[in-house]
């Protein structure tokens, strides 16, 4: 039995890799890309890469788990109002990057409470999305390499729910009704681009030099998050003076510069999803 286990392990090893992609991300085309995030604006971790991939002939889809209906320090905003504001902000940001609005899906869970939702229900919804969209590449919060990473609550939950859904989507007897009743098919995601990774875990850098300014412009649409609107929301438009201040802040915050170039860093993973959280 021991020899059988060793043989299976050796056979399985080539099935997964943390090496860089064979073809640079900047040259990808014809792929279906799915990003799963916790909040409207979580796409900011990969916004330059997503815009570039969309422009290069890839299909880009965004699935967000919560409405972001708690993320403010403005005491005058209610949850329903904030949810609507954040939906409009994300749609404006994605439109700036050229990503079709009908490729944006929000599953509607409450901000800050994702880890307390019914896990089976959330995973089932994500499995359905994966089986419908059939992504070649999943962008997701990094669930951790080597040891658990302590993301804030919704990010942590999103990381593991996404990994669990990727595992489940490939097995036809899991959530079987999606296959026998809805006509979907089991789907295995072959490549992963994990974001918000620990610095030492990043193995792939994407040059977004041609997309830097467009990404900055897109992120200025998140007025309720990245401006004085966080404390005192006055509407979707910033004054010209504050917009320039926000852009300056965003340049210092969002980019991981390497060799003088703006980059977005990821932990690239390819193969079966069983070890994605290790």
Phi and psi restraints in degrees (value plus and minus 20) as a CYANA .aco file:
   2 UNK   PHI     -80.6   -40.6
   2 UNK   PSI     -62.9   -22.9
   3 UNK   PHI     -83.6   -43.6
   3 UNK   PSI     -57.4   -17.4
   4 UNK   PHI     -83.2   -43.2
   4 UNK   PSI     -62.9   -22.9
   5 UNK   PHI     -83.7   -43.7
   5 UNK   PSI     -61.7   -21.7
   6 UNK   PHI     -83.8   -43.8
   6 UNK   PSI     -62.6   -22.6
   7 UNK   PHI     -81.9   -41.9
   7 UNK   PSI     -64.2   -24.2
   8 UNK   PHI     -82.8   -42.8
   8 UNK   PSI     -58.9   -18.9
   9 UNK   PHI     -82.9   -42.9
   9 UNK   PSI     -64.9   -24.9
  10 UNK   PHI     -85.5   -45.5
  10 UNK   PSI     -56.0   -16.0
  11 UNK   PHI     -87.5   -47.5
  11 UNK   PSI     -56.4   -16.4
  12 UNK   PHI     -96.8   -56.8
  12 UNK   PSI     -45.9    -5.9
  13 UNK   PHI     -74.2   -34.2
  13 UNK   PSI     -63.1   -23.1
  14 UNK   PHI     -87.2   -47.2
  14 UNK   PSI     -31.8     8.2
  15 UNK   PHI     -97.5   -57.5
  15 UNK   PSI     -31.3     8.7
  16 UNK   PHI    -157.2  -117.2
  16 UNK   PSI     131.1   171.1
  17 UNK   PHI    -177.8  -137.8
  17 UNK   PSI     124.2   164.2
  18 UNK   PHI    -126.0   -86.0
  18 UNK   PSI      -1.5    38.5
  19 UNK   PHI     -94.1   -54.1
  19 UNK   PSI     150.4   190.4
  20 UNK   PHI     -88.9   -48.9
  20 UNK   PSI     134.9   174.9
  21 UNK   PHI     -82.1   -42.1
  21 UNK   PSI     126.4   166.4
  22 UNK   PHI     -79.8   -39.8
  22 UNK   PSI     -62.5   -22.5
  23 UNK   PHI    -124.4   -84.4
  23 UNK   PSI     107.9   147.9
  24 UNK   PHI     -72.7   -32.7
  24 UNK   PSI     122.8   162.8
  25 UNK   PHI     -75.7   -35.7
  25 UNK   PSI     -56.0   -16.0
  26 UNK   PHI     -80.7   -40.7
  26 UNK   PSI     -38.3     1.7
  27 UNK   PHI    -125.5   -85.5
  27 UNK   PSI     -16.6    23.4
  28 UNK   PHI     -85.2   -45.2
  28 UNK   PSI     120.8   160.8
  29 UNK   PHI    -172.9  -132.9
  29 UNK   PSI     133.0   173.0
  30 UNK   PHI      53.6    93.6
  30 UNK   PSI      -6.9    33.1
  31 UNK   PHI    -117.8   -77.8
  31 UNK   PSI     136.9   176.9
  32 UNK   PHI    -122.1   -82.1
  32 UNK   PSI     103.7   143.7
  33 UNK   PHI    -133.1   -93.1
  33 UNK   PSI     112.8   152.8
  34 UNK   PHI    -145.7  -105.7
  34 UNK   PSI     104.8   144.8
  35 UNK   PHI    -126.2   -86.2
  35 UNK   PSI     110.3   150.3
  36 UNK   PHI    -132.6   -92.6
  36 UNK   PSI     106.4   146.4
  37 UNK   PHI    -154.5  -114.5
  37 UNK   PSI     149.9   189.9
  38 UNK   PHI    -106.3   -66.3
  38 UNK   PSI     -59.9   -19.9
  39 UNK   PHI    -148.8  -108.8
  39 UNK   PSI     134.4   174.4
  40 UNK   PHI     -78.4   -38.4
  40 UNK   PSI     104.8   144.8
  41 UNK   PHI      85.9   125.9
  41 UNK   PSI     -28.2    11.8
  42 UNK   PHI     -86.6   -46.6
  42 UNK   PSI     -38.9     1.1
  43 UNK   PHI     -85.5   -45.5
  43 UNK   PSI     -32.8     7.2
  44 UNK   PHI     -82.2   -42.2
  44 UNK   PSI     -45.4    -5.4
  45 UNK   PHI     -82.6   -42.6
  45 UNK   PSI     -46.6    -6.6
  46 UNK   PHI    -152.8  -112.8
  46 UNK   PSI      -1.3    38.7
  47 UNK   PHI     -79.7   -39.7
  47 UNK   PSI     -62.3   -22.3
  48 UNK   PHI     -84.3   -44.3
  48 UNK   PSI     -63.5   -23.5
  49 UNK   PHI     -84.3   -44.3
  49 UNK   PSI     -62.4   -22.4
  50 UNK   PHI     -84.8   -44.8
  50 UNK   PSI     -63.4   -23.4
  51 UNK   PHI     -81.5   -41.5
  51 UNK   PSI     -63.1   -23.1
  52 UNK   PHI     -83.3   -43.3
  52 UNK   PSI     -65.5   -25.5
  53 UNK   PHI     -82.5   -42.5
  53 UNK   PSI     -61.2   -21.2
  54 UNK   PHI     -81.4   -41.4
  54 UNK   PSI     -63.7   -23.7
  55 UNK   PHI     -87.9   -47.9
  55 UNK   PSI     -45.4    -5.4
  56 UNK   PHI    -107.9   -67.9
  56 UNK   PSI      -8.2    31.8
  57 UNK   PHI      72.4   112.4
  57 UNK   PSI       1.0    41.0
  58 UNK   PHI    -120.7   -80.7
  58 UNK   PSI     131.6   171.6
  59 UNK   PHI    -111.6   -71.6
  59 UNK   PSI     101.5   141.5
  60 UNK   PHI    -132.9   -92.9
  60 UNK   PSI     106.8   146.8
  61 UNK   PHI    -142.1  -102.1
  61 UNK   PSI     125.4   165.4
  62 UNK   PHI    -142.9  -102.9
  62 UNK   PSI     102.7   142.7
  63 UNK   PHI    -137.8   -97.8
  63 UNK   PSI     100.1   140.1
  64 UNK   PHI    -133.6   -93.6
  64 UNK   PSI     116.3   156.3
  65 UNK   PHI    -102.9   -62.9
  65 UNK   PSI     -56.7   -16.7
  66 UNK   PHI    -137.2   -97.2
  66 UNK   PSI     143.9   183.9
  67 UNK   PHI    -103.7   -63.7
  67 UNK   PSI     -28.3    11.7
  68 UNK   PHI      50.5    90.5
  68 UNK   PSI       6.9    46.9
  69 UNK   PHI     -99.9   -59.9
  69 UNK   PSI     -12.4    27.6
  70 UNK   PHI    -140.6  -100.6
  70 UNK   PSI     -34.5     5.5
  71 UNK   PHI     -96.6   -56.6
  71 UNK   PSI      50.6    90.6
  72 UNK   PHI    -176.2  -136.2
  72 UNK   PSI     137.5   177.5
  73 UNK   PHI    -132.7   -92.7
  73 UNK   PSI      -8.3    31.7
  74 UNK   PHI    -106.1   -66.1
  74 UNK   PSI      92.5   132.5
  75 UNK   PHI     -89.2   -49.2
  75 UNK   PSI     -30.9     9.1
  76 UNK   PHI    -108.3   -68.3
  76 UNK   PSI     -31.1     8.9
  77 UNK   PHI    -112.1   -72.1
  77 UNK   PSI     111.3   151.3
  78 UNK   PHI    -111.6   -71.6
  78 UNK   PSI     148.6   188.6
  79 UNK   PHI     -83.8   -43.8
  79 UNK   PSI     -62.8   -22.8
  80 UNK   PHI     -86.7   -46.7
  80 UNK   PSI     -61.7   -21.7
  81 UNK   PHI     -82.4   -42.4
  81 UNK   PSI     -65.0   -25.0
  82 UNK   PHI     -85.4   -45.4
  82 UNK   PSI     -59.7   -19.7
  83 UNK   PHI     -78.9   -38.9
  83 UNK   PSI     -62.6   -22.6
  84 UNK   PHI     -87.3   -47.3
  84 UNK   PSI     -61.5   -21.5
  85 UNK   PHI     -80.5   -40.5
  85 UNK   PSI     -65.1   -25.1
  86 UNK   PHI     -91.3   -51.3
  86 UNK   PSI     -50.7   -10.7
  87 UNK   PHI     -83.8   -43.8
  87 UNK   PSI     -66.9   -26.9
  88 UNK   PHI     -83.9   -43.9
  88 UNK   PSI     -58.8   -18.8
  89 UNK   PHI     -83.0   -43.0
  89 UNK   PSI     -65.5   -25.5
  90 UNK   PHI     -87.5   -47.5
  90 UNK   PSI     -60.6   -20.6
  91 UNK   PHI     -81.4   -41.4
  91 UNK   PSI     -59.3   -19.3
  92 UNK   PHI     -86.4   -46.4
  92 UNK   PSI     -59.8   -19.8
  93 UNK   PHI     -85.6   -45.6
  93 UNK   PSI     -65.7   -25.7
  94 UNK   PHI     -85.4   -45.4
  94 UNK   PSI     -58.0   -18.0
  95 UNK   PHI     -82.9   -42.9
  95 UNK   PSI     -57.4   -17.4
  96 UNK   PHI     -80.6   -40.6
  96 UNK   PSI     -54.3   -14.3
  97 UNK   PHI    -108.3   -68.3
  97 UNK   PSI     -19.8    20.2
  98 UNK   PHI      61.8   101.8
  98 UNK   PSI      -7.7    32.3
  99 UNK   PHI    -105.2   -65.2
  99 UNK   PSI     105.4   145.4
 100 UNK   PHI     -78.6   -38.6
 100 UNK   PSI     117.5   157.5
 101 UNK   PHI     -88.1   -48.1
 101 UNK   PSI     -45.4    -5.4
 102 UNK   PHI     -97.9   -57.9
 102 UNK   PSI     -19.3    20.7
 103 UNK   PHI    -117.6   -77.6
 103 UNK   PSI      -9.7    30.3
 104 UNK   PHI    -127.5   -87.5
 104 UNK   PSI     105.3   145.3
 105 UNK   PHI    -147.8  -107.8
 105 UNK   PSI     112.5   152.5
 106 UNK   PHI    -139.9   -99.9
 106 UNK   PSI     106.7   146.7
 107 UNK   PHI    -103.0   -63.0
 107 UNK   PSI     -28.7    11.3
 108 UNK   PHI      64.2   104.2
 108 UNK   PSI      -4.7    35.3
 109 UNK   PHI     -97.8   -57.8
 109 UNK   PSI     140.2   180.2
 110 UNK   PHI     -95.5   -55.5
 110 UNK   PSI     116.9   156.9
 111 UNK   PHI     -79.1   -39.1
 111 UNK   PSI     119.0   159.0
 112 UNK   PHI      61.4   101.4
 112 UNK   PSI     -24.8    15.2
 113 UNK   PHI    -142.8  -102.8
 113 UNK   PSI      -8.4    31.6
 114 UNK   PHI     -81.2   -41.2
 114 UNK   PSI     -58.6   -18.6
 115 UNK   PHI     -89.5   -49.5
 115 UNK   PSI     -32.6     7.4
 116 UNK   PHI    -119.2   -79.2
 116 UNK   PSI     -23.0    17.0
 117 UNK   PHI     -94.1   -54.1
 117 UNK   PSI     145.4   185.4
 118 UNK   PHI     -87.5   -47.5
 118 UNK   PSI      90.9   130.9
 119 UNK   PHI     -81.3   -41.3
 119 UNK   PSI     -62.3   -22.3
 120 UNK   PHI     -81.7   -41.7
 120 UNK   PSI     -60.2   -20.2
 121 UNK   PHI     -83.8   -43.8
 121 UNK   PSI     -66.0   -26.0
 122 UNK   PHI     -84.5   -44.5
 122 UNK   PSI     -65.1   -25.1
 123 UNK   PHI     -82.5   -42.5
 123 UNK   PSI     -60.4   -20.4
 124 UNK   PHI     -79.8   -39.8
 124 UNK   PSI     -62.2   -22.2
 125 UNK   PHI     -85.2   -45.2
 125 UNK   PSI     -60.0   -20.0
 126 UNK   PHI     -89.5   -49.5
 126 UNK   PSI     -58.4   -18.4
 127 UNK   PHI     -80.5   -40.5
 127 UNK   PSI     -62.2   -22.2
 128 UNK   PHI     -81.0   -41.0
 128 UNK   PSI     -62.8   -22.8
 129 UNK   PHI     -81.5   -41.5
 129 UNK   PSI     -64.5   -24.5
 130 UNK   PHI     -82.8   -42.8
 130 UNK   PSI     -63.0   -23.0
 131 UNK   PHI     -90.9   -50.9
 131 UNK   PSI     -48.0    -8.0
 132 UNK   PHI     -97.7   -57.7
 132 UNK   PSI     -67.9   -27.9
 133 UNK   PHI     -98.8   -58.8
 133 UNK   PSI     -53.0   -13.0
 134 UNK   PHI      35.6    75.6
 134 UNK   PSI      39.2    79.2
 135 UNK   PHI     -88.7   -48.7
 135 UNK   PSI     125.1   165.1
 136 UNK   PHI    -103.5   -63.5
 136 UNK   PSI     -46.8    -6.8
 137 UNK   PHI    -157.4  -117.4
 137 UNK   PSI     112.7   152.7
 138 UNK   PHI    -128.9   -88.9
 138 UNK   PSI     103.7   143.7
 139 UNK   PHI    -114.5   -74.5
 139 UNK   PSI     108.8   148.8
 140 UNK   PHI    -175.8  -135.8
 140 UNK   PSI     137.6   177.6
 141 UNK   PHI     -74.6   -34.6
 141 UNK   PSI     120.7   160.7
 142 UNK   PHI     -94.2   -54.2
 142 UNK   PSI      97.1   137.1
 143 UNK   PHI     -92.3   -52.3
 143 UNK   PSI     -29.5    10.5
 144 UNK   PHI     103.6   143.6
 144 UNK   PSI     116.1   156.1
 145 UNK   PHI    -132.5   -92.5
 145 UNK   PSI      99.6   139.6
 146 UNK   PHI      68.5   108.5
 146 UNK   PSI     -69.1   -29.1
 147 UNK   PHI    -167.4  -127.4
 147 UNK   PSI     142.9   182.9
 148 UNK   PHI     -85.2   -45.2
 148 UNK   PSI     114.9   154.9
 149 UNK   PHI    -118.4   -78.4
 149 UNK   PSI     114.8   154.8
 150 UNK   PHI    -113.4   -73.4
 150 UNK   PSI      53.1    93.1
 151 UNK   PHI     -82.7   -42.7
 151 UNK   PSI     143.3   183.3
 152 UNK   PHI     -85.0   -45.0
 152 UNK   PSI     141.5   181.5
 153 UNK   PHI     -71.0   -31.0
 153 UNK   PSI     -75.0   -35.0
 154 UNK   PHI     -86.0   -46.0
 154 UNK   PSI     -56.0   -16.0
 155 UNK   PHI     -85.6   -45.6
 155 UNK   PSI     -62.0   -22.0
 156 UNK   PHI     -82.0   -42.0
 156 UNK   PSI     -66.8   -26.8
 157 UNK   PHI     -82.5   -42.5
 157 UNK   PSI     -63.8   -23.8
 158 UNK   PHI     -80.1   -40.1
 158 UNK   PSI     -61.3   -21.3
 159 UNK   PHI     -77.9   -37.9
 159 UNK   PSI     -68.3   -28.3
 160 UNK   PHI     -98.8   -58.8
 160 UNK   PSI     -55.5   -15.5
 161 UNK   PHI     -82.8   -42.8
 161 UNK   PSI     -59.5   -19.5
 162 UNK   PHI     -86.2   -46.2
 162 UNK   PSI     -64.0   -24.0
 163 UNK   PHI     -83.1   -43.1
 163 UNK   PSI     -62.0   -22.0
 164 UNK   PHI     -85.5   -45.5
 164 UNK   PSI     -58.3   -18.3
 165 UNK   PHI     -87.4   -47.4
 165 UNK   PSI     -59.2   -19.2
 166 UNK   PHI     -81.6   -41.6
 166 UNK   PSI     -59.7   -19.7
 167 UNK   PHI     -85.9   -45.9
 167 UNK   PSI     -65.4   -25.4
 168 UNK   PHI     -89.3   -49.3
 168 UNK   PSI     -53.9   -13.9
 169 UNK   PHI     -81.8   -41.8
 169 UNK   PSI     -45.2    -5.2
 170 UNK   PHI    -103.1   -63.1
 170 UNK   PSI     -31.9     8.1
 171 UNK   PHI    -121.7   -81.7
 171 UNK   PSI      94.7   134.7
 172 UNK   PHI     -86.0   -46.0
 172 UNK   PSI     -38.5     1.5
 173 UNK   PHI    -112.4   -72.4
 173 UNK   PSI     -22.5    17.5
 174 UNK   PHI    -114.2   -74.2
 174 UNK   PSI     112.4   152.4
 175 UNK   PHI      30.6    70.6
 175 UNK   PSI      32.2    72.2
 176 UNK   PHI     -84.5   -44.5
 176 UNK   PSI     -47.5    -7.5
 177 UNK   PHI     -80.5   -40.5
 177 UNK   PSI     -49.2    -9.2
 178 UNK   PHI     -82.7   -42.7
 178 UNK   PSI     -47.9    -7.9
 179 UNK   PHI    -111.7   -71.7
 179 UNK   PSI     -69.3   -29.3
 180 UNK   PHI     -97.0   -57.0
 180 UNK   PSI     -49.8    -9.8
 181 UNK   PHI    -122.6   -82.6
 181 UNK   PSI     -64.2   -24.2
 182 UNK   PHI    -109.9   -69.9
 182 UNK   PSI     -31.3     8.7
 183 UNK   PHI      58.8    98.8
 183 UNK   PSI      -3.8    36.2
 184 UNK   PHI    -101.7   -61.7
 184 UNK   PSI     152.7   192.7
 185 UNK   PHI    -146.9  -106.9
 185 UNK   PSI     129.7   169.7
 186 UNK   PHI     -79.7   -39.7
 186 UNK   PSI     125.1   165.1
 187 UNK   PHI    -160.2  -120.2
 187 UNK   PSI     112.0   152.0
 188 UNK   PHI    -125.1   -85.1
 188 UNK   PSI     104.6   144.6
 189 UNK   PHI    -104.8   -64.8
 189 UNK   PSI     100.4   140.4
 190 UNK   PHI    -104.4   -64.4
 190 UNK   PSI     -42.9    -2.9
 191 UNK   PHI    -154.7  -114.7
 191 UNK   PSI     127.6   167.6
 192 UNK   PHI    -152.7  -112.7
 192 UNK   PSI     119.2   159.2
 193 UNK   PHI    -141.3  -101.3
 193 UNK   PSI      80.3   120.3
 194 UNK   PHI    -112.6   -72.6
 194 UNK   PSI     107.8   147.8
 195 UNK   PHI    -130.8   -90.8
 195 UNK   PSI     149.7   189.7
 196 UNK   PHI      37.0    77.0
 196 UNK   PSI      21.0    61.0
 197 UNK   PHI    -101.7   -61.7
 197 UNK   PSI     138.4   178.4
 198 UNK   PHI     -82.6   -42.6
 198 UNK   PSI     124.8   164.8
 199 UNK   PHI     -72.0   -32.0
 199 UNK   PSI     -62.5   -22.5
 200 UNK   PHI     -91.6   -51.6
 200 UNK   PSI     -32.7     7.3
 201 UNK   PHI    -115.6   -75.6
 201 UNK   PSI     -31.9     8.1
 202 UNK   PHI     -90.3   -50.3
 202 UNK   PSI     107.0   147.0
 203 UNK   PHI    -144.0  -104.0
 203 UNK   PSI     -21.2    18.8
 204 UNK   PHI    -158.2  -118.2
 204 UNK   PSI     106.3   146.3
 205 UNK   PHI    -136.6   -96.6
 205 UNK   PSI     113.1   153.1
 206 UNK   PHI    -132.1   -92.1
 206 UNK   PSI     104.0   144.0
 207 UNK   PHI     -97.7   -57.7
 207 UNK   PSI      94.7   134.7
 208 UNK   PHI    -131.8   -91.8
 208 UNK   PSI       9.5    49.5
 209 UNK   PHI     -72.5   -32.5
 209 UNK   PSI     -63.5   -23.5
 210 UNK   PHI     -95.0   -55.0
 210 UNK   PSI     -29.2    10.8
 211 UNK   PHI    -137.5   -97.5
 211 UNK   PSI     -18.0    22.0
 212 UNK   PHI     -77.9   -37.9
 212 UNK   PSI     -73.4   -33.4
 213 UNK   PHI     -86.7   -46.7
 213 UNK   PSI     -56.1   -16.1
 214 UNK   PHI     -88.6   -48.6
 214 UNK   PSI     -56.8   -16.8
 215 UNK   PHI     -85.1   -45.1
 215 UNK   PSI     -64.5   -24.5
 216 UNK   PHI     -78.5   -38.5
 216 UNK   PSI     -64.7   -24.7
 217 UNK   PHI     -81.5   -41.5
 217 UNK   PSI     -62.3   -22.3
 218 UNK   PHI     -81.3   -41.3
 218 UNK   PSI     -62.4   -22.4
 219 UNK   PHI     -92.8   -52.8
 219 UNK   PSI     -40.4    -0.4
 220 UNK   PHI     -87.7   -47.7
 220 UNK   PSI     -33.9     6.1
 221 UNK   PHI     -91.0   -51.0
 221 UNK   PSI     -40.2    -0.2
 222 UNK   PHI    -103.8   -63.8
 222 UNK   PSI      43.1    83.1
 223 UNK   PHI     -81.1   -41.1
 223 UNK   PSI     -58.3   -18.3
 224 UNK   PHI     -92.0   -52.0
 224 UNK   PSI     -29.7    10.3
 225 UNK   PHI    -133.9   -93.9
 225 UNK   PSI     -58.9   -18.9
 226 UNK   PHI    -136.0   -96.0
 226 UNK   PSI       7.2    47.2
 227 UNK   PHI    -171.7  -131.7
 227 UNK   PSI    -190.0  -150.0
 228 UNK   PHI     -82.5   -42.5
 228 UNK   PSI     -34.3     5.7
 229 UNK   PHI     -82.4   -42.4
 229 UNK   PSI     -38.4     1.6
 230 UNK   PHI     -81.0   -41.0
 230 UNK   PSI     -54.7   -14.7
 231 UNK   PHI    -124.1   -84.1
 231 UNK   PSI     -49.5    -9.5
 232 UNK   PHI    -170.5  -130.5
 232 UNK   PSI      67.2   107.2
 233 UNK   PHI     -98.1   -58.1
 233 UNK   PSI     103.0   143.0
 234 UNK   PHI    -132.0   -92.0
 234 UNK   PSI     -26.8    13.2
 235 UNK   PHI     119.8   159.8
 235 UNK   PSI     154.7   194.7
 236 UNK   PHI     -96.0   -56.0
 236 UNK   PSI     -31.2     8.8
 237 UNK   PHI    -125.2   -85.2
 237 UNK   PSI     112.3   152.3
 238 UNK   PHI    -114.6   -74.6
 238 UNK   PSI     131.4   171.4
 239 UNK   PHI     -84.5   -44.5
 239 UNK   PSI     134.2   174.2
 240 UNK   PHI     -74.9   -34.9
 240 UNK   PSI     -57.5   -17.5
 241 UNK   PHI     -87.3   -47.3
 241 UNK   PSI     -66.2   -26.2
 242 UNK   PHI     -89.7   -49.7
 242 UNK   PSI     -55.2   -15.2
 243 UNK   PHI     -79.7   -39.7
 243 UNK   PSI     -60.3   -20.3
 244 UNK   PHI     -86.5   -46.5
 244 UNK   PSI     -57.1   -17.1
 245 UNK   PHI     -85.5   -45.5
 245 UNK   PSI     -60.8   -20.8
 246 UNK   PHI     -84.3   -44.3
 246 UNK   PSI     -62.9   -22.9
 247 UNK   PHI     -80.7   -40.7
 247 UNK   PSI     -61.5   -21.5
 248 UNK   PHI     -81.6   -41.6
 248 UNK   PSI     -63.6   -23.6
 249 UNK   PHI     -83.3   -43.3
 249 UNK   PSI     -62.5   -22.5
 250 UNK   PHI     -85.3   -45.3
 250 UNK   PSI     -60.3   -20.3
 251 UNK   PHI     -79.2   -39.2
 251 UNK   PSI     -59.7   -19.7
 252 UNK   PHI     -95.2   -55.2
 252 UNK   PSI     -44.3    -4.3
 253 UNK   PHI    -116.1   -76.1
 253 UNK   PSI     -62.0   -22.0
 254 UNK   PHI    -109.8   -69.8
 254 UNK   PSI     -39.6     0.4
 255 UNK   PHI    -121.0   -81.0
 255 UNK   PSI     119.3   159.3
 256 UNK   PHI    -124.1   -84.1
 256 UNK   PSI      71.3   111.3
 257 UNK   PHI     -94.1   -54.1
 257 UNK   PSI     113.5   153.5
 258 UNK   PHI    -155.5  -115.5
 258 UNK   PSI     111.0   151.0
 259 UNK   PHI      34.7    74.7
 259 UNK   PSI      13.4    53.4
 260 UNK   PHI      57.0    97.0
 260 UNK   PSI     -12.2    27.8
 261 UNK   PHI    -135.0   -95.0
 261 UNK   PSI     124.2   164.2
 262 UNK   PHI     -92.3   -52.3
 262 UNK   PSI     108.4   148.4
 263 UNK   PHI    -150.2  -110.2
 263 UNK   PSI     136.8   176.8
 264 UNK   PHI    -137.4   -97.4
 264 UNK   PSI     109.9   149.9
 265 UNK   PHI    -125.8   -85.8
 265 UNK   PSI     123.2   163.2
 266 UNK   PHI    -161.0  -121.0
 266 UNK   PSI     138.7   178.7
 267 UNK   PHI    -117.2   -77.2
 267 UNK   PSI      86.1   126.1
 268 UNK   PHI    -102.9   -62.9
 268 UNK   PSI     117.1   157.1
 269 UNK   PHI    -160.3  -120.3
 269 UNK   PSI     118.5   158.5
 270 UNK   PHI    -153.9  -113.9
 270 UNK   PSI     124.7   164.7
 271 UNK   PHI     100.2   140.2
 271 UNK   PSI    -186.5  -146.5
 272 UNK   PHI     -84.6   -44.6
 272 UNK   PSI     126.3   166.3
 273 UNK   PHI    -100.8   -60.8
 273 UNK   PSI     -14.4    25.6
 274 UNK   PHI     -82.9   -42.9
 274 UNK   PSI     -50.1   -10.1
 275 UNK   PHI    -128.8   -88.8
 275 UNK   PSI      -2.6    37.4
 276 UNK   PHI     -84.9   -44.9
 276 UNK   PSI     -46.4    -6.4
 277 UNK   PHI    -112.4   -72.4
 277 UNK   PSI     -14.7    25.3
